[in-house]
Amino acid sequence: MELNSDKISQNYQSILEDIKKYSPYPEKVKILFVSKYLNIEEQETLINMGYSYFGENRAQVYRDKMERFSSEKYENLIWDFIGRLQKNKIKYIITNINLIHSIDSFDLLAEINKKAVENNRIVNGLIQINVSKEESKTGIYIEDFQKESEKYFSMSNVKIKGFMTMAPLDAEIDEIDGYFSKMYNLKKEYEKKYSYCNELSMGMSNDYIEALKNGATILRIGSRLYW
């Protein structure tokens, strides 16, 4: 993929304008660059453009990029993990991850906590909610989370900072709006109990406007930025 710095800048500014237009609290919204599209050289190009907040989908690619961008020159970069995380791959991200978006089961949460304890780290995470109950998607149903929510907040070394979800790719606008509205209400419910539970990661290139209208704080954007 050939990166066009002018095009990326224009796209980024356009999304910033949408944040101001549609978000109830634009000052809280962050644009996360989905970097699964980028090899090492393209990643470096984007970093040299001045962008610093990235989300990786694969643990081993995350590890490789951390090795490449670990010097003091890159100390201001922020890296999140946004893909499905296998238990045996936690070791690749646990030492320096900023935020894990994809905690899709209590078993995974417990294993992340175990590895965080071993590495003497407090790790920030989001609970992945399967808001549309798609069988093809992982994640916890809202009602199942609510029944046992206290245990998710009881980990010694994982701090639940909020929630993440994905709307179905083929959903109509009003359906997406309904799903994201449920997520906003869920975040508000738990933010009252745990003030630090204030992040809502939802909205990608095709549906970030609806996410903004429903209080998203992290937009996971890929193709909308690059092309």
C-alpha positions as CSV (number, residue, x, y, z in Angstrom):
1,M,0.0,0.0,0.0
2,E,1.4,3.4,-1.0
3,L,0.6,6.0,1.6
4,N,-0.4,9.4,0.4
5,S,0.4,11.9,3.3
6,D,-1.9,14.6,1.9
7,K,-4.8,12.2,1.5
8,I,-4.3,10.8,5.0
9,S,-4.2,14.3,6.4
10,Q,-7.4,15.3,4.6
11,N,-9.2,12.2,5.8
12,Y,-8.0,12.7,9.3
13,Q,-9.2,16.3,9.4
14,S,-12.5,15.3,7.9
15,I,-13.0,12.8,10.8
16,L,-12.0,15.5,13.3
17,E,-14.8,17.7,11.8
18,D,-17.2,14.8,12.2
19,I,-16.2,14.4,15.8
20,K,-17.0,18.1,16.5
21,K,-20.3,17.8,14.6
22,Y,-21.7,14.6,16.0
23,S,-20.1,13.7,19.4
24,P,-21.8,14.8,22.7
25,Y,-18.3,15.2,24.1
26,P,-15.8,15.7,21.2
27,E,-12.9,16.5,23.6
28,K,-13.0,12.9,24.8
29,V,-12.9,11.2,21.4
30,K,-9.7,9.6,20.0
31,I,-8.9,8.4,16.5
32,L,-7.1,5.1,16.6
33,F,-5.3,4.2,13.4
34,V,-5.9,0.5,12.6
35,S,-2.4,-0.6,11.6
36,K,-3.0,-4.1,10.4
37,Y,-2.8,-2.7,6.9
38,L,0.7,-1.4,7.5
39,N,4.0,-3.2,7.2
40,I,7.0,-2.0,9.1
41,E,8.1,0.6,6.5
42,E,4.5,1.9,6.1
43,Q,4.1,2.1,9.8
44,E,7.3,4.2,10.1
45,T,6.1,6.5,7.3
46,L,2.8,7.1,9.2
47,I,4.7,7.7,12.4
48,N,7.0,10.2,10.7
49,M,3.8,12.1,9.6
50,G,3.2,12.7,13.2
51,Y,0.5,10.2,14.1
52,S,1.0,8.3,17.3
53,Y,-2.1,6.2,18.3
54,F,-2.3,2.7,16.8
55,G,-4.2,-0.5,17.1
56,E,-2.8,-3.9,16.1
57,N,-4.9,-7.0,15.4
58,R,-2.3,-9.7,15.6
59,A,-0.2,-10.3,18.6
60,Q,3.0,-11.5,16.8
61,V,2.8,-8.5,14.5
62,Y,2.4,-6.3,17.5
63,R,5.5,-7.9,19.0
64,D,7.5,-7.3,15.9
65,K,6.5,-3.6,15.7
66,M,7.4,-3.1,19.3
67,E,10.8,-4.4,18.6
68,R,11.2,-2.0,15.7
69,F,9.8,1.0,17.4
70,S,11.1,0.6,20.9
71,S,13.8,3.3,21.0
72,E,13.5,6.7,22.7
73,K,12.7,8.2,19.3
74,Y,9.3,6.5,19.5
75,E,8.6,6.8,23.2
76,N,5.4,8.9,22.6
77,L,3.7,6.2,20.6
78,I,0.6,4.6,22.0
79,W,-0.3,1.0,21.0
80,D,-3.6,-0.8,21.7
81,F,-4.5,-4.3,20.9
82,I,-7.8,-4.6,19.0
83,G,-7.9,-8.1,17.5
84,R,-9.0,-11.4,18.9
85,L,-6.5,-12.5,21.5
86,Q,-5.6,-16.1,22.1
87,K,-4.4,-17.0,25.6
88,N,-1.1,-18.3,24.3
89,K,-0.4,-15.0,22.6
90,I,-0.9,-12.8,25.6
91,K,2.9,-13.0,26.3
92,Y,3.6,-11.0,23.1
93,I,1.7,-7.9,24.2
94,I,1.5,-7.9,28.0
95,T,4.7,-6.0,28.9
96,N,3.9,-2.7,27.1
97,I,0.3,-2.7,25.8
98,N,-1.7,0.5,26.5
99,L,-5.2,-1.0,26.2
100,I,-6.7,-4.4,25.2
101,H,-10.0,-3.8,23.5
102,S,-10.9,-7.4,22.9
103,I,-11.5,-9.1,26.3
104,D,-14.2,-11.4,25.0
105,S,-14.6,-13.8,27.9
106,F,-14.0,-14.1,31.6
107,D,-11.5,-16.9,31.1
108,L,-9.4,-14.6,28.8
109,L,-9.6,-11.8,31.4
110,A,-8.4,-14.2,34.1
111,E,-5.5,-15.3,32.0
112,I,-4.5,-11.7,31.1
113,N,-4.6,-10.9,34.9
114,K,-2.4,-13.9,35.6
115,K,0.2,-12.7,33.0
116,A,-0.1,-9.1,34.3
117,V,0.7,-10.3,37.8
118,E,3.7,-12.3,36.5
119,N,5.0,-9.1,34.8
120,N,4.2,-6.8,37.7
121,R,1.9,-4.7,35.6
122,I,-1.6,-3.1,35.8
123,V,-3.1,-3.7,32.4
124,N,-6.1,-1.6,31.1
125,G,-8.8,-3.5,29.2
126,L,-12.2,-3.2,27.6
127,I,-14.9,-5.9,27.7
128,Q,-15.9,-6.9,24.2
129,I,-19.7,-7.0,24.0
130,N,-21.5,-9.0,21.3
131,V,-24.3,-6.4,21.2
132,S,-26.0,-7.9,18.1
133,K,-25.7,-11.5,19.3
134,E,-24.1,-12.6,16.0
135,E,-23.0,-16.2,16.1
136,S,-20.0,-15.4,14.0
137,K,-18.7,-12.9,16.5
138,T,-17.0,-13.4,19.8
139,G,-17.9,-11.3,22.9
140,I,-20.2,-11.3,25.9
141,Y,-23.9,-10.6,25.7
142,I,-25.0,-7.5,27.6
143,E,-27.4,-9.4,29.9
144,D,-24.8,-12.1,30.7
145,F,-22.2,-9.4,31.6
146,Q,-24.7,-7.6,33.8
147,K,-25.5,-10.8,35.7
148,E,-21.9,-11.3,36.8
149,S,-20.3,-7.9,36.2
150,E,-18.7,-7.7,39.7
151,K,-16.3,-10.5,38.9
152,Y,-15.0,-8.6,35.9
153,F,-14.1,-5.7,38.0
154,S,-12.4,-7.8,40.7
155,M,-9.1,-8.6,39.0
156,S,-6.0,-7.5,40.8
157,N,-4.0,-6.4,37.8
158,V,-6.5,-5.7,35.0
159,K,-8.5,-2.5,35.2
160,I,-11.7,-2.5,33.1
161,K,-11.8,0.9,31.5
162,G,-15.0,0.4,29.5
163,F,-16.4,-1.6,26.5
164,M,-15.8,-2.4,22.9
165,T,-18.2,-3.6,20.2
166,M,-18.7,-4.1,16.5
167,A,-21.9,-3.7,14.6
168,P,-22.8,-6.2,11.9
169,L,-21.4,-5.2,8.5
170,D,-24.7,-5.6,6.8
171,A,-26.9,-3.8,9.3
172,E,-29.0,-0.9,8.4
173,I,-28.3,2.6,9.9
174,D,-31.2,2.4,12.3
175,E,-30.1,-1.0,13.5
176,I,-26.5,0.2,14.0
177,D,-27.9,3.2,15.9
178,G,-29.9,0.9,18.2
179,Y,-26.9,-1.3,18.9
180,F,-24.6,1.6,19.7
181,S,-27.3,3.2,21.9
182,K,-27.4,0.1,24.0
183,M,-23.6,0.3,24.4
184,Y,-23.8,3.9,25.5
185,N,-26.3,3.0,28.1
186,L,-24.2,0.1,29.3
187,K,-21.2,2.4,29.6
188,K,-23.2,5.0,31.5
189,E,-24.5,2.3,33.9
190,Y,-21.0,1.1,34.9
191,E,-19.4,4.5,34.8
192,K,-21.7,5.4,37.7
193,K,-20.3,2.4,39.7
194,Y,-16.7,2.7,38.6
195,S,-15.7,6.2,37.5
196,Y,-12.7,4.9,35.6
197,C,-15.0,2.8,33.3
198,N,-15.4,5.6,30.8
199,E,-14.2,4.4,27.5
200,L,-16.4,3.2,24.6
201,S,-14.6,1.7,21.6
202,M,-17.0,1.5,18.7
203,G,-17.2,2.8,15.2
204,M,-15.1,1.8,12.3
205,S,-14.7,3.3,8.8
206,N,-18.2,2.5,7.7
207,D,-20.2,3.3,10.8
208,Y,-18.2,5.8,12.9
209,I,-20.8,8.6,12.5
210,E,-23.4,6.5,14.3
211,A,-20.8,5.6,16.9
212,L,-20.1,9.3,17.5
213,K,-23.8,10.1,17.9
214,N,-23.9,7.4,20.6
215,G,-21.0,8.5,22.7
216,A,-18.0,6.6,21.3
217,T,-14.7,7.7,22.8
218,I,-12.4,5.6,20.6
219,L,-12.9,5.3,16.8
220,R,-11.1,2.3,15.2
221,I,-10.4,3.7,11.7
222,G,-8.5,2.0,8.9
223,S,-9.6,2.3,5.3
224,R,-11.3,5.7,5.8
225,L,-8.0,7.1,6.7
226,Y,-5.8,5.5,4.1
227,W,-7.8,5.7,0.9
